[in-house]
Amino acid sequence: MRASVAIAEFRITLRDPKPENRVTDLNPQGKQMADESMVRNLAAQAEAIWPQEAPLLKRYALPAAPRILDAGCGTGEAAARMAAFFPRSNVLGVDIIDAHLELARSRYASLASRLSFQHQSVYSLDAADGTFDLTVCRHVLQSIPHAHQVLAELTRVTRPGGYLHLIAEDYGMLHFQQGALDPREFWHIAVASFGAATGTDLFIGRNAFGILAAMGLEQITIDYIVVDTLRVPRETFAAIFEAWRDGYVDAIGELTPISRESAVAYFNQMIANVRDPLGYAVWMVPVVSACVAPAPIGQG
């Protein structure tokens, strides 16, 4: 099935969903995303993930001066790294949080000739079909409802033969040592309840393959970045969970059976596990890539 046909079928399905199943808030984690803790989180995640992610970008067959979209770019941490990694590229970062965009523009002003930031929604991008050679979406899909609709939009703006590069988080891929509390209970109860309350798929990492395959994308691969206490500095790893704690415990207390106080206790134990010189913890981060089906010979 050609990707364009499959995408059209996805849009038809979404156009008239059952009213009782329709999630209308397209940014249910907006408060958390705009919190200052997210700035810290994005910085720590980039520091932890980029060294293993950058080699994966080399596999894409891109033109010498590729056009790259970073959809949901946040503070521009990854967009700036991609602009440096591809020194002849033109990179556009889009997001809906203006404070993040302003911070990105100020931080990376030296790259302004090739790196720009705009207020755009990943549900409806201001780009023609087939605009970008590489479309990147990192740490976004698990935080929004209707991820398949966003994937269809990202595919639309990617040229035939171009690539999607996705960091699709999966909160079933976090593992900590057991202490007075069992972290497995937290990631099971909190994730299921939080996802149900916000209409989001917090296991999108394992579900992205099926969505992309149904849309007709090709060359689908899934790699795993291993963020653990051996590959990543402990303080960097701990900073991610400190930021998650600071940004999310209120919402966890409101939306899940776990109280705010219990959530703080779970996070503090996990952070101590990471900082313990004898402790081990690991976060498996799925990196999903796919190629948009090239146009048939004689068509484009």
N, C-alpha and C positions, 0 to 999 in steps of 0.2 A: 504494500500500500504506500503510495506516495505521501510524503509528510504533509503536503498542502491539503490533501483530501482528508487525512486523519485529523488535522487541526480543525478543519471546517466542521467535522462531525463533533468534535469536542465542543465547539462554540454553539452548535445547535443544541446540544445537551444542556449547556449552561444557560441558554437564553430563557428557557421556561422550566426551571426546576420546581419541584414540589415546594409550595410556600412554607410548609412546616419544617423543611430541611434546609432552607436557604439562610446562610449566614450573611448578614448585611454589613457588619462591621469588618471592613477590609484591613484594619490595622488594630486588632484587639490587644496587641502588646505596645501600643503607641506610647503610653506613659513610661514603660520600662525602656523602650528604645530611645526616648528623648532624655532619659535621666543621665546625670553626669557619670554614673557608674558604667554606662555603656561606652563612653569615651575610653575609660580605662580598660574595659573588656576588649574592645576592638584592637587596642594597641597590644595588649598581652596576647590575644589570639593570633594576630599577625606575626608577632615575634616568635611564637611557638610553632606556627604552622608553615610559614613561608619557606624556611630552609628545605623542607621536604616537598613543598608544593611546586617551587620554581622548576625543578627538573621535569616535572610532568608537563609543563607548558611547552617544552622543547619538542614534544612529539607531534604537535599540530603543524600541518603543512600550510603555513601562512605566507602571504606575499611579503616582500621586503619591507614594505611600509604598511603594516596592517591597521585596519580600523577596529578598535576594541571598545566594547561597551561593558562597564561595570554597573550592573543593575542592582540597586540597593547598596550603594557604595559607602554609606555611613560617613565616616570622617576622612575617607580617602586613603586609608592605610594601604590597601591592596592596589588601588588604582595607581598610586604613585610608584609602587614597586613594579607594576607592570609597565608603566611608562619608561622606567629605567631599564627594565629587563629587555624590552623591545625598543632600542634607542631611536628607531625611525617611525615608531608608531604614533597614531593619534588616538588618544584615550578619552572617552566621555564617561564620567561618573554621574549617575542619577540617584536621587533619593527624595523623600518627601519631608525630611526633617531639616528645616532651613538652618538651624544652629549648627548641625553637622556639616552642611554644605559650606557655610561661612568659615568654619574652622578648617575645612579641607582647602579652600581657596587661599587662606592666609598661610597655612603650613607649607603648601606646595606651589607658591607663587613663582618660584624659579623654573617650574615646568609648564607655565601657563601657555606657552606657544604650542604645546602638544597635549596638554592635560587640562580639561575643563570640567566644570561641575554644574549641573542643572537640576531644578526642581521638576521631577517627573515621577509618575506612578508606574510601577512595574506591571500594573494591570492594563495600562493604556499608554504606550510609549510614543513619543513624538518623533517617530522615524519611519521612513518608507520601508516597504518590504525589502529584505535582502541588503540592508545597509551595512552590516558589520561582518567582518571576517571571523571575529572571535567574540562571543557573548559570554560574559562571566557573571555569575550570581553566587555570592558567598554568604553563608550564615543568614539567609533570608527565608528560604522555603518553609522551614519548620515554624516560623513565627507568624505566618499568614494563612488565612483560609483559602480554599480553591487553588491550591498550588498548581494543579494541572492547567488551570486557566493562565496562570503566569508563565508556565513552561511553554504553552502554546504561543503566547505573546513574544517570549524570548526567541522562539524558533522563527516566528514571522519576520523579525528584524534581522535575522542572520542569513547571509547569502547562501544559496545552494552550494554545497561543498565546504561551507564554513562550519564552525564548531561551537558547541555549548560546553562550558566548563563550570561545574556546579559543586559547591561545598554544601552538601545536604546533610545536616546534622541528624543524629539518631540517638535519642536519650536512653536506648537500651544498650548502648555501647560504651557505657561508663562503668568502671570497675574500681572499687576501693576495698581496702582491708576492713574487716569487721572489728569494731571496738565495742564500747558500751551500747552503741546503736548499730543497727545493721543497714548500711547504705543501700542494699538491694531493696529493702522495703520502701525507702524514700523514692528511688527512681522508678519503682513500680507504681506506687500509689499516687505520687505527685504528678507524674507524667500522664497517666491515664486520665486523672481527674482534670488536670489543667487543660489537656488537649480537648476533652469533651466540652469544657466550659467555654473555650475560646474558638472552637471550630477549627483547630489547627491539627496538623499531623506531625506529632513530635517523633515519629518513626519514619519520616520521609526518606531518610537515607536508604532504607531497605526497600522502599516502595517506588523510588524514582525510576528504577530500571523498567518496571512494568509500564509506567506512564509513558516513558520515552519510546519504548518498543511499540506500544499501541498507537503512538502518533506517527510511526513510520520512520523514526530516526535510525541512523545506521552507525556502525562501528562503536556501539555502546561499550564503555569500559567502566569499571569501578575499582579504584585504588583506595588504599587506606593509609592515611597519615597517622602515625602512632605518636600521640602526645603522652609521654609517660615520664617517670622520674629518672629514667636513664638517658633519654634523648633530648629532653628539654630541661633547662635550669629549673630547679624546684621553685624558686621565687616567681618565675614567669608563670609556671603551672598554677601555683597557689593564687596568683593575682587574678586569673580567670575566675576562679571560684569565689574569691572575695568580692569581685564585681557582680557575679550572679547573685550572691547572697544579698548584697546591698541593694540591688535593683529589683529582686523578685520575691523576697520573703513576705512582703505585705500581700502581694497578689496570691501567693501560695496559701497564706492564711485565710484569704477570702474565698478562694475558688476550689480548694481541695480539703479533704478531711484532716490534713496535717495543719496544726496551728502554726501561727507565726513563730512562736517561741520554739516549737519543735523543729521547724525549718531552720532556724538559726543554729540550733544545736547540731543538727545533721551537717549543715555546711561547715560549721566550726570543726567538727570531728574530721570531715574529709580534708579540710585545709591543713589540719594538724598531721594527718596521714601523709600528705604530700611533703610537708616540711620536715617530717621525721627522717633523719639520715638513714635509718634502718627500714623505712617504710617504702612501699611500692604501690603505685596507682597508675591507671592507664585510661586514656580516652581515645577510642578508635573513631577517626573522622573520615567518613566516606567522601571521596572526590569522584564525581560522576562526570563523564564526558561522552559526547555523542556528536556525530556529523549529520548535518542537514542533507538530505538526499540531493545529489546533484541533479540538475535539470537534464531531461533526455536530450540526446544529440539533436541539434537543430532547434532547440527551445531554450534560448538564453545563453 
